[in-house]
Amino acid sequence: QVQVMESGGGSVQAGESLTLSCGVSGSISMISAAAWYRQPPGQQRDLVATISRNGRTTYANPVKGRFSVTSDNAKNTVYLQMNSLKPDDTAVYYCTAGNFNGTTYYPYSAWGQGTQVTVSP
């Protein structure tokens, strides 16, 4: 079993920054990557960014150039630095730990409770 716990959400104004953290625990050997998802109000949950254990990252088009995903493997923690935030970034943000099969990411961990990010105009 692998568990995750997100933190760092909050309310900010457009243009400001936030950093989210995700602590990963449990059977770490079963995973080789992590990802951030977000779910805006009334919408589906979408993949935002991924990071592999070797440091390779991918980003969804809406956040490219503004968000940065990093990890501290010694601390089993993944971060999402969000800059130039927009009202459209308002969502509950979730992290997962998982693996890639080719270029497709598959969550392995249970879903955390998420952390709310609210961006006002």
Disulfide bonds with the S-S distance in Angstrom:
Cys22-Cys95 1.80
